[in-house]
Amino acid sequence: MSSQPHVVILGTGFGGIGAVRKLRDADVQITIIDKRDYHTFQPLLYQVATDELGPEDIGFPVRDLLHGHTNIEFHQATASGIDLAHKTVEVEGLGPVLYDYLVIALGAVVNFFHTPGADQSAFPLYTMDDAIRLKKHILETFEAVDKNPALIDDGALNFCVVGGGATGVEFSGALAELLRAELKEDYPNLPVEKAQVILYERSPHLLAPFEAKLQSYAQQALEERGVQVHTGVGVSKVDPASIELSSGETVKTHTLVWAAGLQANPIVNSLGVPLGHGGRIPVGPDLQVKDHPGVFAIGDIAAMTDGETGKVLPGLGATALQAGRHIGETIASLVAGKAAEPFKYLDKGTMAQVGRGAAVVELPTGGTLTGRVAWLAWLGVHLALLNGSEEKTSTFVEWGWNLLTHKRGKRIILSDEEAAGHDNPDP
């Protein structure tokens, strides 16, 4: 056994990756544990679901982080429980893993808010598997309608989305463009113009964190692309071929995309600590779990605040990445006998794409951008955040091709066996 402190990092999202990169040259042994062997660039999942990018464009093999660093090991396995008192993590197939420092960055799972039928019939969009499944479903739906156009009257071409946050808005805009361009040409004998994208948001406005004028711009831009936007309306029941709205109305649909909320990974229930909203782990100014020094929680699994201002931090990939880097630096300082510093979040603004050539950006200075300038800024920021030069290059090429030709992807349907071989970013 090494005499170096053992750091266990659970999760390879933005937070986990940020921590690894700051720690891999430190005087520690690192064990990374995740049930997937790749990091997913979640902000672009909707582009995989709408065939603008492939899974390999937004998936980064975790084992690439090990290259040239003998102090890091990775296990593709599921962490099933954490024993804070004995400083161990229960890992399926490995047994207990002891730690000196623990980084909990396992993210979240979809929150269906106890909506009847949603867990069986809705399509979430939070993981790579979700995006691939949704893409396949959309293409298979058109194939089914091509064979039996009567399915149109049964709502097969009504594509409903619940949740008007960034995921719901971005997916709705991208799907509307896919329907009106590529799929209309792919199925010339179908009345594709009858296909509808319908977005439901329970609150009065889309994109709740944004300024009112950006909310209005986003709704107008979606409607210009043919999206029907309904605010102040939620979904109260989901069936395989219909949904029931909070207004009591029933809408025929074979596709409900669930972009309405998240809750912390269920592993939090093994901690034995009081949890916050959405089951998230409350952490202190330095991102350590109260009364458990050396245990950190970041990202969607944690209730994070700015260590200086106390302001609740947004649930963004950039936030988790900064937090992960801070934790990496903090653990290195603690190992060297120095004190932990509070986490100070550097606000770089918030943005969302509405469609090709349209986005909204809220700058940290208070300024705002909309339209093509905002869209170009969105493209640049997301390209810069992607992991790996190969992923950056392939995404840049795909986006360039889409921009020049207004065409996207190769719209083919793979069997489950073929998908397992072709769509895995790290075969």
Residue pairs with C-beta under 8 A, 6 or more apart in sequence:
2 29
4 27
4 28
4 29
4 71
5 27
5 28
5 29
5 100
5 101
5 331
5 335
6 28
6 29
6 30
6 31
6 98
6 99
6 100
6 101
7 23
7 28
7 29
7 30
7 31
7 99
7 100
7 101
7 102
7 103
7 331
8 30
8 31
8 33
8 89
8 97
8 99
8 101
8 102
8 103
9 16
9 19
9 20
9 30
9 31
9 32
9 33
9 103
9 105
10 16
10 33
10 34
10 79
10 89
10 102
10 103
10 104
10 105
10 106
10 267
11 33
11 34
11 103
11 104
11 105
11 106
11 107
11 299
11 301
12 32
12 34
12 36
12 38
12 39
12 62
12 105
13 39
13 40
13 42
13 105
13 106
13 107
13 299
13 300
13 317
13 320
14 299
14 317
14 318
14 320
14 321
14 324
15 103
15 105
15 298
15 299
15 320
15 321
15 323
15 324
15 327
16 32
16 34
16 39
16 103
16 105
16 299
16 324
17 39
17 60
17 65
17 321
17 324
17 387
18 320
18 321
18 322
18 323
18 324
18 325
18 327
18 328
19 103
19 105
19 298
19 324
19 325
19 327
19 328
19 331
20 30
20 32
20 65
20 72
20 324
20 328
21 65
21 324
21 325
21 328
22 324
22 325
22 327
22 328
22 329
22 332
23 30
23 328
23 331
23 332
24 30
24 65
24 69
24 71
24 72
25 69
26 328
26 331
26 332
26 335
27 332
27 335
28 71
28 101
28 331
28 332
28 335
29 71
30 71
30 72
30 73
31 72
31 73
31 74
31 75
31 97
31 99
32 62
32 65
32 72
32 73
32 74
32 75
33 74
33 75
33 77
33 79
33 89
33 91
33 97
34 62
34 74
34 76
34 77
35 76
35 77
35 78
36 62
36 76
36 128
37 61
37 62
37 63
37 74
37 76
37 426
38 59
38 60
38 61
38 62
38 128
38 425
38 426
39 59
39 60
39 62
39 387
40 58
40 59
40 127
40 128
41 58
41 59
41 60
41 317
41 382
41 385
41 386
41 387
41 391
42 126
42 317
43 166
43 317
43 382
43 385
44 53
44 57
44 58
44 382
44 395
45 58
45 125
45 126
45 127
45 128
45 130
45 131
45 167
46 125
46 131
46 167
46 170
46 171
46 174
47 53
47 58
47 174
48 54
48 55
48 57
48 58
48 128
48 131
48 132
48 135
49 125
49 130
49 131
49 132
49 134
49 135
49 138
49 171
49 174
49 175
50 135
50 138
50 171
50 174
50 175
50 177
50 178
50 408
51 135
51 178
51 182
51 408
51 409
51 410
51 411
52 174
52 178
52 398
52 399
52 402
52 408
52 409
53 395
53 398
53 409
54 394
54 398
54 409
54 423
55 128
55 131
55 132
55 423
55 424
55 425
56 391
56 394
56 423
56 425
57 391
57 394
57 395
57 398
58 128
58 386
58 391
58 395
58 425
59 128
59 391
59 425
59 426
60 386
60 387
60 388
60 391
60 425
61 425
61 426
62 74
62 426
63 74
63 426
64 388
65 72
65 74
66 72
66 73
66 74
75 91
75 94
77 91
77 92
77 93
77 94
78 91
78 92
79 89
79 90
79 91
79 92
79 106
79 267
80 90
80 91
80 92
80 267
80 270
81 89
81 90
81 267
81 270
82 88
82 89
82 90
82 102
82 104
82 267
82 270
82 271
83 89
83 90
83 96
83 270
84 271
84 272
84 273
84 289
84 292
84 295
86 96
87 98
87 99
87 100
87 102
88 96
88 97
88 98
88 99
89 96
89 97
89 99
89 102
90 96
90 97
90 270
91 97
100 294
101 294
101 295
101 296
101 331
101 334
102 294
102 295
102 296
103 296
103 297
103 298
103 324
103 327
103 331
104 267
104 281
104 289
104 295
104 296
104 297
104 298
104 301
104 302
105 297
105 298
105 299
105 301
105 320
105 324
106 265
106 267
106 299
106 301
107 265
107 299
107 300
107 301
108 126
108 262
108 263
108 264
108 265
108 278
108 300
108 301
109 126
109 262
109 263
109 264
109 265
109 266
110 124
110 126
110 258
110 261
110 262
110 263
111 260
111 261
111 262
111 263
111 278
112 118
112 119
112 122
112 258
112 260
113 260
113 261
115 122
115 235
115 236
115 237
115 238
116 236
116 237
116 238
117 237
117 238
117 239
118 235
118 238
118 256
118 258
120 238
120 240
121 238
121 239
121 240
121 256
122 162
122 238
122 256
122 257
122 258
123 130
123 133
123 134
123 137
123 255
123 256
123 257
123 258
124 130
124 257
124 258
124 259
125 131
125 134
125 167
125 171
125 257
125 258
125 259
126 262
128 425
132 419
132 423
134 257
136 413
136 414
136 419
137 255
138 159
138 175
138 178
138 255
139 411
139 412
139 413
140 413
141 156
141 157
141 254
141 255
142 183
142 186
142 187
142 190
143 413
144 151
144 156
145 151
145 152
145 156
145 157
145 187
145 190
146 187
146 189
146 190
149 190
149 191
151 157
151 254
152 191
152 194
154 241
154 252
154 254
155 241
155 242
155 251
155 252
155 253
155 254
156 254
157 192
157 194
157 195
157 196
158 195
158 196
158 198
158 251
158 252
158 253
158 254
158 255
159 175
159 179
159 195
159 196
159 197
159 198
159 253
159 255
159 257
160 198
160 199
160 200
160 235
160 243
160 251
160 253
160 255
160 256
160 257
161 168
161 171
161 172
161 175
161 197
161 198
161 199
161 200
161 256
161 257
161 259
162 168
162 200
162 201
162 234
162 235
162 256
162 257
162 258
162 259
162 260
163 200
163 201
163 258
163 259
163 260
163 261
164 199
164 200
164 201
164 203
164 205
164 206
164 207
164 208
164 229
164 231
165 206
165 207
165 208
165 259
166 207
166 352
167 259
168 199
168 201
168 206
168 257
168 259
168 260
169 199
169 206
169 207
169 218
169 222
169 352
169 354
170 352
170 353
170 354
171 257
171 259
172 197
172 199
172 222
172 227
173 221
173 222
173 225
173 227
173 353
173 354
173 355
173 358
174 353
174 355
175 197
176 197
176 222
176 225
176 226
176 227
176 355
177 225
177 355
177 356
178 408
179 192
179 195
179 197
179 226
180 192
180 225
180 226
181 406
181 407
182 407
182 408
182 411
183 192
183 195
183 411
184 192
184 193
186 411
196 226
196 228
197 226
197 227
197 228
198 227
198 228
198 230
198 251
198 253
199 206
199 222
199 227
199 228
199 229
199 230
200 230
200 233
200 234
200 235
200 245
201 229
201 230
201 231
201 232
201 233
202 232
202 233
202 234
202 246
202 260
203 231
203 232
204 231
204 232
205 212
205 215
205 219
205 231
206 215
206 218
206 219
206 222
206 229
206 231
207 214
207 215
207 218
207 352
207 360
208 215
209 314
209 350
209 362
210 218
210 350
210 352
210 360
210 362
211 362
211 368
213 368
214 360
214 362
214 368
214 370
217 354
217 360
217 370
218 352
218 354
218 360
219 229
219 231
221 354
221 355
221 358
222 229
222 354
222 355
223 229
225 354
225 355
233 245
233 246
233 247
234 245
234 246
234 260
235 243
235 244
235 245
235 246
235 256
235 260
236 244
236 245
236 246
237 243
237 244
238 244
238 256
240 254
241 252
241 253
241 254
242 250
242 251
242 252
242 253
243 250
243 251
243 253
243 256
244 250
244 251
245 251
261 278
262 278
262 300
262 315
263 278
263 279
264 275
264 278
264 279
264 280
264 281
264 300
264 301
264 302
265 300
265 301
266 279
268 275
268 279
268 280
268 281
268 301
269 279
271 281
271 289
273 281
273 282
273 289
273 290
273 291
273 292
274 282
275 281
275 282
276 282
276 303
277 303
280 300
280 301
280 302
280 303
281 289
281 297
281 301
281 302
281 303
282 289
282 290
282 302
282 303
283 289
283 290
283 296
283 297
283 298
283 302
283 303
283 304
284 290
285 305
285 307
285 308
285 342
285 343
286 307
286 330
286 340
286 341
286 342
286 343
287 296
287 297
287 298
287 302
287 304
287 307
287 323
287 326
287 327
287 330
287 343
288 294
288 295
288 296
288 340
289 295
289 296
289 297
294 334
296 327
296 330
296 331
298 304
298 320
298 323
298 324
298 327
299 315
299 319
299 320
299 323
299 324
300 315
300 320
302 323
303 312
304 312
304 313
304 319
304 323
304 343
305 311
305 312
305 313
306 313
306 343
306 344
306 345
307 341
307 342
307 343
307 344
308 342
308 344
311 345
313 319
313 323
313 345
314 350
316 350
317 385
318 348
318 385
319 345
321 385
322 343
322 345
322 346
323 343
323 345
326 341
326 343
330 340
330 341
333 339
333 340
333 341
334 340
347 364
348 364
348 381
349 361
349 362
349 363
349 364
350 361
350 362
351 359
351 360
351 361
351 362
351 374
351 377
351 378
351 381
352 359
352 360
352 378
353 359
353 375
353 378
354 360
356 375
356 402
356 403
356 406
357 371
357 372
357 375
358 370
358 371
358 372
358 374
358 375
359 369
359 370
359 371
359 374
359 375
359 377
359 378
360 368
360 369
360 370
360 374
361 368
361 369
361 370
361 374
361 377
361 378
362 368
363 369
369 377
379 399
383 392
383 395
383 396
383 399
386 392
386 395
398 408
398 409
401 407
402 408
414 422
414 423
421 427
